[in-house]
Amino acid sequence: MDELISLSNASLNRLPADVRVPSYDRSKLTAGIVHIGVGNFHRAHQAWYLHRLMQQGLCHDWAIIGAGVRPWDADQRKKLLAQDCLTSLIELDPAGKSAEIIGSIIDYIPVESNNAALIARMAEPDIRIVSLTVTEGGYYLDPASGGFEASHADIVHDAEFPHEPRTVFGAMIAALRLRRERGHGPFTGQSCDNLPGNGDIMRRAVVSLARFSDPSLADWIDDNCSFPNSMVDCIVPSTGDKEIALARSFGIDDATPVTHESFRQWVTQDDFCADRPRWEKSGVTFSDAVEEYETQKLRILNGGHQIIAMPGELLGILTVAEAVAHPPIHQFLRKVAEQEIAPNVNSVPGMTPIQYVELIIDRFSNPEIEDTTRRVAFDGSSRQPGFLLPSIHDGLARGTSVMGLALSSAMWCKYCEGHREDGNTIEPNDPNWSSLNEIAIAARSDPDRWLEQRQYYGDLCDNRVFADLFAVSYRLLCDRGVEGAIMAYLSGEFSRR
């Protein structure tokens, strides 16, 4: 492009004709949602669905106020405010790329250690939904039991100092306390993270934390607030120099553009205590069977990401698409998904588990989506228990094969040793990397040591069927490397051991 246009309200009419821009008057939008965690996924998903409604002339009183509680969020706030909270979304379809500007986010709350500004804004009566994308690890869950981790230092702090909370949930509680005192009523808490029963988990976190400092408020929240379960889906890579350059190729100077695939899905319960946007008019599915959609997606798509990320990283393969194009990894993903995961997953309207396997392999294979194996491998200590272990438990209980799942788990162990097969170092890639690395190294002489991490594996370490499969998998990885171990599994040699 000969000219770059800095993204702002004033420059929208100067952008190239092939860049779609908001058709609505952003100056007339008013807030209805505070969203905590304004990363790439939120802007390509929830914010896009709302933008799509606004393009239809609907829901102009439901605009989003961005917020965050981490140091990273302060930098994101600065970038977004500098461009009037506009975001360029670039769709990466193999048939061709396209760009649009979404304008459904209108402000960003200051990021403060005591969250005072966030609490004050959530307490205002115009806010009817507080939504989150804080990743699977942001819900203070005990990985083994799935219960609320009440002993975490941040939770202990918020229980003792509820008026100066550190956590998202402490801030929500403080705001709800003010709303109750002022007669403003409750808001809906809406999780947009990849967790089974994400609304139930969010309710438990908020109510449990409130109960430590104010049991009557906890009861009020439990009785009056709603926390709908939902399933969210769109592959959204991280943003780096390449993505910024791609936006510039469209003539857009955007400090934080978002690239995404063409596929999107959002299934949610219709349980909103203080009204909601008419999301069904923008493609959202409202269903009482969210769990079935959620199980299919979390086990096959998110589980599939774990199945390919670890071998991809160990072999030095940079992207998900390149990993799926690697014949042994491709065959490994297909066999595990079809034979070990899909048999324990139910169909949903219009989609059988086997059809969903085909869909996700096609989506993973999109060469335009430069989603990295490192990003997908991040936080295995949350993602492995959340996305693979449920399939292992079901397979063991129902007598279906879990050999490939055991091999995938062993690959996570090898990954956490911190070295690729070519000898290059794997930089820390998990909030618990130090302890994982220590146990992974100890597992070289005793593979059971890895499964003894009950905070991740629970009672699986007591199941000799799985423990023996894990030990065989681990030794195959040590003896033959990633490709050799995969080929042993694919050939059936693994099952004869």
Buried (B, 14 or more C-beta within 10 A) or exposed (E): EEEEBEBBBEBBEEBEEEBBBBEBEBEEBEBBBBBBBBBBBBBBBBBBBBBBBBBEEBBBBBBBBBBBBBEEBEBBBEBBEEBBBBBBBBBBBEEEBBBBBBBBBBBBBBBBEBBBBBBEBBBBEBBBBBBBBBBBBBBBBBBBEBEBBBEBEBBEBBBEEBEBBBBBBBBBBBBBBBBBEEEBBBBBBBBBBBBBBBBBBBBBBBBBBBBBBBEEBBEBBBEBBBBBBBBBBBBBBBBEEEBBEBBBEBBBBBBBBBBBBBBBBBBBBEBBBBEBBEBEEBEBBBBEEBBBBBBBBBBBBBBBBBBBBBBBBBBEBBBBBBBBBBEBBBBBBBBBBBBBBBBBBEBBEEBBBBEBBEBBBEBBBBEBBBBBBBBBBBBBBBBBBBBBBBBBBBBBEEEBBBBBBBBBBBBBBBBBBBEBBEEEEBEBBBEBBEEBBEBBBBBBEEBBBBBBBBBBBBEBBEBEEBBBBBBBBBBBBBEEBBBEBBBBBBEEEBEEE
